[in-house]
């Protein structure tokens, strides 16, 4: 039986917290920043947290053997 592998695309984009939630960085921070307000950019600095079924799906993709 082959081993299950970690989903490498998700590994680059998400991190699992100690309580099982998934963290990810915000979109729209790559370029064209001069057209965005300082308040908007300030809010985009924070990582977002995913909870619920989506967090479970992400956790399963990142920890396939458990």
N, C-alpha and C positions, 0 to 999 in steps of 0.2 A: 504494500500500500504506500503510495507516495505521500510525502509530508505536505501539510498545508503551508502555504507561504503567506507572509505579510503582504498586504496590498501596498506597493511602493508609492503609488500616487497619493493614497491617503496618508501614508507615513510622512510625506513631505508637507502636507497641509494641515494636519490635525495633531493635537497632543492630548492625551488622556490625563485628567487631574486625579488626585488621590481619591476623590469621592466618586469617580466613574463618569464625570462629565467630560465633554469634548470641547477643547478650546481651538479657535482658529483666528487667523489674522483677518482684518477687514479688507475688502476690495476697494478699488478706487484710490489707492495710495501710491501708484507706480509712476504716473506722469501727469502732465497738465495740471500741476498743483497751483499755478498762479491764478487760475480761474476759480478756485475753490476758496471759500472764506476761511479765515483763521479758526473760527469756531467749529466749522465743519471738519477741518483737518485735525483739530484737537480731539474731537470725538472719534475720529477714525484711528487714533493711536491705540485705543484700548482693544484688547482681544475680546471676541465674543464667545459666549459659552452656549453650547448646545446641550439640551437635556432631553429626557424622554426616549422614545423609540429610536430616533435618529442617532442619539449618543450610543445606544446599545449596538446599533448596526455598525457604527464607526469603530467601537471598541472591539467587536468581533472580527473586523477586518484587520485590525492592528495586532490583535493577540489571538491568532488562529488556533493555537494548540490548547487553549483553556476554555 
